Amino acid sequence: MNKTMLGKIAGFFKLIYVKLVRINDSPHKIAVGFGLGVFAGIMPFAGPLAALLLAFIFKVNRASALLGGFVTNTWITVIAFLFSIKVGSLIFGMNADVIRSRWTALLKDFHISSFFKLSALEIILPVVTGYLAIAAISACAAYAAIIVIMKFIRIRKRIKKCQ
């Protein structure tokens, strides 16, 4: 990677940091919102709108949910698809290569009728379960990271006020 690409990546994460710090809510609500956003962003066809809906339902911070949804939405879905096949096949004790080849065949020559001919247990269920597992683990990791960051920032602000 060249320096400009690294600078853009660093700038992206700095922007996320700045936006999270400026949210005026409890660290828990911010972290839960971000975690829900990450969860919705990883799930295919969900994304930021689903993150907002989840934030509204669970009464957590909507801005952090939206931010979490945007952070993970498009760019991670393709990567998560490959992992979801692996994780889903492990959960169900199936062969990941067989599932991957059936999905490849489906996507290569896609027709609605061929989609409905597939056995849900053989191809769809493992992938959806894999996505759910990856999204849940990622959401928990995002929650833990954001709660630590937010509490650290709040403590640092209190110390600066006292000085």
N, C-alpha and C positions, 0 to 999 in steps of 0.2 A: 504494500500500500504506500502511496506517496503521501507527502506531508499535507497536501490540500485535502485529501480524502480523510485523513486522520483529524484534521482541523474541523471538518464538517461534522464528523461523528462526535467529536468532543463538544462542539457547539450545540448539537442536537441534545445531548444529555445535559448540558448546562441549561438549556432552555427548559427542559422538563423539570430540572431542579428548581429553577427560579419560579416557574409557574406553580409548583407544589408549595414552595415556601410562602408564596403570597396568598394562599388560600386561608381564609379566616374561619377555621373550624377546628374541632378537636382532632388530635393526631389519629385517634381510632377511626373516626368517620372518614378522614382523608385516606387512610390506609385501606379501609374496607372498600371504599369507592374505587380506589386505584386497582385493588385486587379483582373486584367485579369487572372492571374495565378490561383488565388483562384476560380474565376468563372469557368474556364475550368476544374480545378481539381475536383470540386463538380459534374459537369455534367458527367453522365455515358458515358463511351467510348470516353472521350475527353482527359483529362490529360495534361501532360507536352508538348507534341507535339502540341496540339491545343493552349496551352498557348503561345508557341513560334510563332506560326502562327498569333495569335491575336496581339502579341507584334510587329511583323513585319508590320502588316497591319496598326496598330494605331501609329507606329513609337515611341514606348516607350521602356523602358529598358528591353531587352530580358533576362538578367540574373535574374532580380527580378521576371519576369513573370515565368521563369522556376522554380525558388525557390518557388513561390506561388503555382504553379502546383504540385510540389513534396510534399509540406506541406499538401495539402488537398487531393491529388489524391486517393489513395486506401483506407485508413482507414476511411475516412468520407463518402464515397459513400453509404455504407450499412446503416449508421445512417440517412443520407439524404434521403434515399429511404422511410423510415418510415415517416419522416416528410413531404416528398413530397406528399405522399398519403393524409395526413391530410390537408396540405395547399391547394392542388389541389381540394380536395373535398369541402373545405370551399369556394374556389373561385367559383366553379360551383354549389354550393348548393346541393351536393350529399352526400350520406351516406359513410363515410370513411370505415366502417366495410365491406360493400358490395364490395367496390373497393379492399380492402385488401384481402378478401376471394377469389375474382376472380383472383388476381395476385398469391396468394398462390396455387390455383388450377392449374393455368397455369404453374408455376415453378415446381410444384410437378410432373406433367406428361407432360413435355414439348415436343411438336412436332411443327414443322413449320406450318403445316396445322391448328393446333388449334390456333396458334398465329394470323393467317390471318382471322379466323372465328370471332374473337373478334370485338366488335364494338369500333372503335377508340374513339368515344365520351364518351363511358361508362367506359373505363379503361385506355386507353393510354393517351388521352388528359389531364385528370386531373393530372396524375403522371408527365408528361412532364412539364405541367404548374407549378406544385408544385416545381419541380426541378429548373426551370427557376427563380421562385420567390426566393427560398432559395439561389440559387447561386448569384443572383443579390444583395440581401440584404447582404450576406456574403462578396461579393466583395466590396460593399460600406463601410462596417465596416472595412475591411482590409485596404482599401485605407485611411480611416480616421485615423486608428491607425498608419499606416506607415508614413503618412505625418507628423503627430504630432511627432513621434519618430525621423524622419530624421531632421526636423527643430530644435528640441531640441538638437540633437547631433551637428548639424552645429553651432548653437549658442554657445554651450559649447566649441567647438573647437576654435571659434573666440575669446572667452573670454580668453582661455588658451594662445593663441598666443599673446594677448595684455599684458599679465602679465610678 
